[in-house]
Amino acid sequence: MSITVIIPAGGSGERLGANLPKALVQLGGRTLIEHAVSQMSPIADQVIVAVPSGLEAQFQSLLGSEVTVVTGGITRTESVSAALKQVSKDSKYVLVHDAARPLASTDLARRIIKELEAGADAVIPGLKVVDTIKRVNVDGFVTKTPNRTKLRAIQTPQGFTRETLITAHKSESEATDDAGLVEELDIPVKVILGEDRALKITTPEDLIRANRFLFATTDAELRVGIGTDAHAFSSDPSRVMALAGLVWANEIGVDGHSDGDVAAHAICDALLSAAQCGDLGSNFGTSRPEYAGASGATLLQETLSIITRAGFAINNVAVQIVGNRPKIGPRRQEAIDALSQALGGAPVSVSATTTDGLGFTGEGKGLAAIATALITRK
């Protein structure tokens, strides 16, 4: 039987601290959408991914010509509806899967298809609810305690006959999943046992959980690196302050061969150290005149290329900036976004501290940064 898999991939990565679509956030060296497509492709004759407007070419380049990329809508339902227009007429079954559940297995998809072949019109995976659930009113008071033995936490992929899903999407309703639209048609929806690894990634904590599943089933090799950098404030009042991938107006910058971005440089050192690919000086030092004045973002991108060629992928990086100025707090999220973007969407955390007047940073003579990096080689 011909089978199509639709993957709406328009979710935001804001709660993950990423200034890019959630589907492009990395997990173990691959984007979430690459994981999802990889898991679903073995059972599919056609894979359709609905993406945010303007990013079609980027997703197509990432996923290859075997995947059909379409422009999604503002809502999940609109995105699935747009993808449905491209479903092959030969397809008897259509599975709808969330890019945010990248580790849902091929076996789970096969079990859903088996139930469809046995005669079900709609099949969805779910897990038993282990917590007590309370229904509350607008004032926060409990109105009912449902029997949790009858409750299920629903996952994806969700499978339907092609006609059932097309009919369901003819309604003007919005639902958090496609099964909700089918339920409105009074069509029975069968629930099968889901799997723990089909978790939905929404927060950084979810990424950590997903990494545990990923590393438990691969021969991934973890490496940790530490990097530091320090620069003195320039005596040139026109020197631009570059820090954490950002330009800081009305601040005098630091001296250095490149732009003096201590945060970016410390991250580069940590990544290069973890991958055993030298350090900042050996890769971008004064012996490399082409990097004179290079931005922190440029060095981060070059470092990513170096460790990628060496067979490594970034799991996450953390950097702490040490100095009296500038104040990092008001622009912390901007800094996280800028550094993450330069590293291909890798998770980044940024913190800052002073040294209570001690040392050259405490005396206001310069800036320093300390970074750690966790990378993987499979």
C-alpha positions in Angstrom: 0.0 0.0 0.0 1.3 3.5 -0.8 1.9 5.5 2.3 2.5 9.3 2.8 4.0 10.9 5.8 3.3 14.6 6.5 5.6 16.5 8.9 4.5 20.0 9.8 7.7 21.8 10.8 6.7 25.4 11.6 7.0 25.4 15.4 9.1 28.2 17.0 12.3 27.4 18.9 11.9 30.3 21.4 11.4 28.1 24.4 14.5 26.2 23.5 16.5 29.4 23.4 16.9 29.3 19.7 16.2 32.1 17.2 15.1 29.7 14.5 12.4 27.2 13.8 12.3 24.3 16.3 12.7 21.8 13.4 16.2 23.2 12.7 17.5 22.9 16.3 20.2 20.3 16.6 20.1 17.1 18.5 23.2 14.9 18.5 24.6 16.6 15.5 21.4 16.5 13.3 18.4 18.8 13.2 15.1 17.6 14.6 13.6 17.5 11.2 16.4 15.3 9.9 15.8 12.9 12.7 12.1 12.8 12.1 12.4 12.2 8.3 15.1 9.5 8.9 12.7 7.6 11.3 9.7 7.9 9.0 11.2 7.4 5.6 11.6 3.6 5.8 7.8 3.1 5.8 6.9 5.9 3.4 6.5 6.1 -0.3 6.2 9.9 0.0 7.4 12.4 2.7 6.0 15.9 2.7 7.4 18.6 5.1 5.5 21.8 5.6 7.8 24.7 6.5 7.7 28.4 7.4 7.3 30.7 4.4 10.7 31.9 3.2 12.6 28.9 4.4 11.6 26.4 1.7 15.0 26.4 0.0 16.9 25.9 3.2 14.8 22.9 4.2 14.9 21.4 0.7 18.7 21.7 0.7 18.9 20.0 4.1 16.5 17.2 3.3 17.3 16.4 -0.3 15.2 16.0 -3.4 13.4 12.8 -2.2 11.4 15.0 0.3 8.6 17.3 -0.9 8.8 20.7 0.8 5.7 22.9 0.9 4.9 26.2 2.4 3.0 25.8 5.6 0.4 28.0 7.2 0.2 30.0 10.4 -1.3 27.1 12.4 -0.5 23.4 12.5 -3.9 22.6 10.9 -3.2 25.0 8.1 0.2 23.4 7.5 -1.2 19.9 7.3 -3.9 21.1 5.0 -1.3 22.6 2.7 0.6 19.3 2.7 -2.5 17.3 2.0 -2.8 19.0 -1.4 0.4 17.4 -2.4 -0.4 13.8 -1.3 -0.2 11.3 -4.0 -3.5 10.0 -5.2 -2.0 6.5 -4.9 -1.6 6.9 -1.2 -4.1 4.9 0.8 -2.8 5.9 4.3 -1.4 9.2 5.5 0.6 9.5 8.7 1.0 13.0 10.3 4.1 13.4 12.5 5.5 16.2 14.6 9.0 17.4 13.8 9.2 18.1 17.5 9.1 14.3 18.2 12.3 13.4 16.3 13.0 10.1 18.0 9.6 8.4 17.5 10.6 5.1 16.0 10.1 3.4 12.6 8.6 0.5 14.6 5.9 2.7 16.1 5.0 3.9 12.6 4.8 0.3 11.4 2.5 -0.7 14.3 0.1 2.2 13.3 0.1 1.1 9.7 -0.7 -2.5 10.8 -3.8 -1.3 12.6 -4.9 0.7 9.5 -4.5 -2.3 7.3 -6.6 -4.3 9.8 -9.5 -1.9 9.1 -9.2 1.2 11.4 -9.8 4.6 9.9 -7.7 6.5 12.5 -4.9 5.2 14.8 -2.9 7.2 17.3 -0.2 6.3 19.8 -0.5 7.2 23.5 1.0 6.5 26.9 -0.8 5.9 30.2 -1.1 8.9 32.4 0.8 8.4 35.7 0.0 11.7 37.3 -3.3 12.6 38.9 -5.1 15.1 36.6 -7.3 17.8 37.9 -9.8 19.9 36.0 -9.9 23.5 37.4 -12.1 26.5 36.8 -11.0 30.0 35.9 -10.5 30.8 39.6 -8.1 27.9 40.0 -10.5 25.6 42.0 -10.8 21.9 41.2 -14.0 21.0 39.5 -13.3 17.4 38.7 -10.7 14.6 39.1 -10.9 12.3 36.0 -10.1 8.7 36.4 -6.6 8.5 35.1 -6.9 4.9 34.1 -9.0 6.1 31.2 -6.6 8.9 30.2 -3.8 8.7 27.6 -1.0 11.2 26.7 -1.2 11.3 22.9 1.8 11.3 20.6 2.6 11.2 16.9 2.8 9.8 14.2 -0.9 9.6 13.8 -2.3 7.4 11.0 -5.4 7.8 8.9 -6.9 6.6 5.7 -6.4 9.2 3.1 -10.1 9.9 2.7 -10.6 10.3 6.4 -7.9 12.9 6.9 -8.9 14.9 3.8 -12.6 15.0 5.0 -11.5 16.0 8.5 -9.5 18.9 7.1 -12.4 20.3 5.2 -13.8 21.6 8.4 -12.9 25.1 9.6 -12.0 23.7 13.1 -8.6 24.0 14.7 -7.2 21.2 16.9 -4.0 20.4 18.6 -3.8 17.2 16.7 -5.4 15.7 13.6 -7.2 13.1 15.6 -9.2 15.9 17.2 -10.5 16.8 13.8 -11.4 13.2 13.0 -13.2 12.9 16.3 -15.5 15.7 15.3 -16.7 13.5 12.5 -17.7 10.8 15.0 -15.2 8.4 13.4 -13.7 6.0 15.9 -10.1 6.7 16.7 -8.1 3.7 18.0 -5.3 4.3 20.5 -2.3 2.0 20.6 0.6 1.9 23.0 3.1 4.7 22.3 6.7 4.9 23.4 8.8 6.9 25.8 11.3 8.0 23.1 8.5 9.7 21.1 8.7 12.6 23.6 7.9 16.1 22.4 10.8 18.6 22.5 9.7 21.9 23.8 12.2 23.0 26.5 16.0 22.6 27.0 15.2 19.9 29.5 13.4 17.9 26.8 16.6 18.1 24.7 18.5 16.6 27.6 16.0 13.7 27.8 16.2 13.2 24.1 20.0 13.0 24.2 19.7 10.3 26.8 17.5 8.2 24.5 19.8 9.0 21.5 23.0 8.1 23.2 21.6 5.0 24.8 21.0 3.5 21.3 24.1 4.6 19.5 27.8 4.2 19.9 28.2 8.0 20.3 31.5 9.2 21.9 31.1 12.2 24.1 33.9 14.8 24.5 34.1 17.8 26.8 36.3 20.9 26.2 37.1 24.0 28.2 38.2 27.3 26.7 39.2 30.7 28.1 40.0 34.1 26.6 40.9 37.5 27.9 41.6 40.9 26.3 42.4 44.4 27.7 40.2 47.4 26.9 41.6 49.4 24.0 43.2 52.9 24.5 41.6 53.7 21.1 38.2 55.3 22.0 36.9 54.4 18.5 37.5 50.6 19.0 34.2 48.9 18.6 33.0 46.6 21.4 32.2 43.1 20.0 31.0 40.6 22.6 29.0 37.4 22.4 28.3 37.9 18.7 26.9 41.4 19.2 28.1 45.0 18.8 27.7 47.1 21.9 27.1 50.7 21.2 28.7 53.4 23.4 31.3 50.9 24.7 35.0 50.9 24.1 36.1 47.6 22.7 39.2 45.4 23.5 42.4 45.0 21.6 43.1 41.9 19.6 44.1 40.3 16.3 40.4 39.8 15.4 37.4 41.7 16.9 38.3 40.7 20.5 35.0 38.9 21.2 36.2 37.0 24.3 32.9 35.0 24.6 33.1 33.7 21.0 36.8 33.0 21.3 36.4 31.0 24.5 33.7 28.9 22.9 36.0 28.3 19.9 38.8 27.2 22.2 36.4 24.9 24.1 35.1 23.2 20.9 38.6 22.9 19.3 39.9 21.4 22.6 37.2 18.9 22.8 37.7 17.8 19.2 41.5 17.8 19.6 41.8 20.2 16.7 44.3 22.6 18.1 43.3 25.9 19.7 42.3 29.5 18.8 45.8 30.6 18.2 46.9 27.7 16.0 43.8 28.0 13.8 43.2 31.8 13.7 46.2 33.5 15.3 48.5 36.2 14.0 50.1 33.7 11.6 46.8 33.8 9.7 46.5 37.4 8.4 43.2 36.5 6.7 41.6 36.5 10.1 42.7 40.0 11.1 39.6 41.8 12.3 37.4 38.7 11.8 34.2 38.8 13.8 33.4 36.3 16.6 30.6 34.9 14.4 33.1 34.2 11.6 35.4 32.3 13.9 32.5 30.3 15.4 31.4 29.3 11.9 34.9 28.3 11.0 35.3 26.3 14.2 32.0 24.5 13.5 33.4 23.6 10.1 36.6 22.3 11.5 35.0 20.1 14.1 32.4 18.9 11.7 35.1 17.8 9.2 36.7 16.0 12.1 33.5 14.0 12.6 32.1 15.8 15.6 28.8 17.5 16.4 27.9 20.0 19.0 25.5 19.0 21.9 25.7 22.3 23.8 28.0 25.0 24.8 28.0 27.4 27.8 30.0 30.6 28.3 30.5 32.9 31.3 31.6 36.4 30.6 33.8 38.0 33.4 33.9 41.8 33.6 32.4 44.9 35.0 31.0 46.1 31.7 28.9 45.9 29.5 25.8 44.7 31.4 24.9 41.4 29.8 21.5 40.8 31.4 19.4 43.1 29.2 20.8 41.5 26.0 21.3 38.0 27.2 18.8 36.5 24.9 20.2 38.4 21.9 23.6 37.0 22.7 22.3 33.4 23.0 20.5 33.8 19.6 23.6 35.3 17.9 26.0 32.6 19.2 23.5 29.8 18.5 23.0 31.0 15.0 26.7 31.1 14.3 27.0 27.5 15.6 24.2 26.2 13.3 21.5 26.3 15.9 23.3 24.5 18.7 22.0 25.1 22.2 23.9 27.9 23.9 23.8 29.3 27.4 25.3 32.7 28.4 26.0 33.9 31.9 28.0 36.8 33.4 29.8 37.7 36.6 32.2 40.1 38.1 35.2 39.5 40.4 34.3 42.0 43.1 37.2 44.3 42.2 39.8 41.6 42.1 42.2 41.0 39.2 42.4 42.9 35.9 38.7 42.4 35.1 37.6 43.6 38.6 39.8 46.6 38.2 38.1 47.4 34.9 41.1 46.8 32.7 39.5 44.2 30.4 37.2 41.3 29.8 37.5 37.5 30.1 35.4 34.5 29.3 35.3 30.8 30.2 33.4 28.3 28.1 32.6 24.6 28.2 31.5 22.5 25.2 30.0 19.1 24.9 30.4 17.4 21.5 29.7 14.0 20.1 31.5 11.7 17.7 29.6 8.7 16.4 
